[in-house]
Amino acid sequence: MSSDFYAMAREIGMGVETIRARSIDESDLVDMPDGVLSAAFVGNSNIEGRGVFSFKQLNIGDIIGPARIGLNRTIIGRYVNHAGAPNCDLVMDGGNLIIVSKTDIAAGDEITIDYRNVWELTKGDDYVGSISGGGSRRSEHVFR
């Protein structure tokens, strides 16, 4: 893992082991909507474990797909990796977290986000606490 990953974990007050444990928890996975995986697939990552990769050339502003649908993670939400200089952002859309390209991405490139963006979008939201069992463990549920 990158030094920025450790810095991010410290900044949001969450232990690396908590993030790792959350990443393998499949209890909140939900199926992707039809057609969404036409632009992305899960494969082995040089960053950490598994990651999300583009099937095709993506341009700035292209929607990759939902990382979360309501309270539940999608497969791309589970496997998207952190980067200090990511090629995608997360945006909130009606309670869903959507991954959007912020750079051009070549076919086969890994799709990355800055987990700090997840924290900023979800801290204070009621649904953050509903997954972890209480309101004090903010954003834990949204990590891949």
GIZI-V994806 format. One record per backbone hydrogen bond with DSSP energy under -0.5 kcal/mol. CO is the residue of the C=O (numbers start at 1). NH is the residue of the N-H. E is the energy in kcal/mol with one decimal. If there is no record, write none. Layout:
co:nh:e
CO:NH:E
CO:NH:E
This chain:
co:nh:e
2:6:-1.5
3:7:-2.3
4:8:-2.8
5:9:-2.4
6:10:-2.1
7:11:-2.6
8:12:-2.0
9:13:-0.6
9:14:-2.5
10:13:-0.8
15:19:-2.0
16:20:-2.7
17:21:-2.7
18:22:-2.3
19:23:-1.9
20:24:-1.1
21:24:-0.6
21:25:-0.8
22:25:-0.6
26:29:-1.5
28:73:-1.1
33:36:-1.7
35:38:-1.3
36:39:-1.4
39:55:-1.8
39:56:-0.6
41:53:-3.2
43:51:-3.0
49:45:-3.0
51:43:-2.3
52:111:-3.5
53:41:-2.4
54:108:-3.4
58:105:-2.7
59:62:-2.4
62:64:-0.5
62:101:-3.0
65:99:-3.2
67:74:-2.4
68:70:-0.6
68:97:-1.0
69:72:-2.0
72:69:-3.0
73:30:-2.3
74:78:-2.1
75:79:-1.7
76:80:-1.6
81:113:-2.3
83:86:-0.7
87:102:-2.9
87:103:-1.2
89:100:-2.8
91:98:-3.0
93:96:-1.5
96:93:-3.1
96:98:-0.6
97:67:-3.3
97:68:-1.7
98:91:-2.3
98:100:-0.5
99:64:-2.8
99:65:-1.3
100:89:-2.9
101:61:-3.2
105:58:-3.2
106:109:-2.2
109:54:-2.2
111:52:-0.6
111:81:-0.8
112:88:-1.3
113:83:-1.7
113:115:-0.7
114:117:-2.2
114:118:-0.7
115:119:-2.0
116:120:-2.6
117:121:-2.0
118:122:-1.8
119:123:-2.5
122:125:-2.4
125:128:-1.3
125:129:-0.7
126:130:-1.1
127:131:-0.9
128:131:-0.6
128:132:-1.1
129:133:-1.3
129:134:-1.3
134:137:-0.6
136:138:-0.9
137:140:-1.2
139:142:-1.5
140:143:-0.9
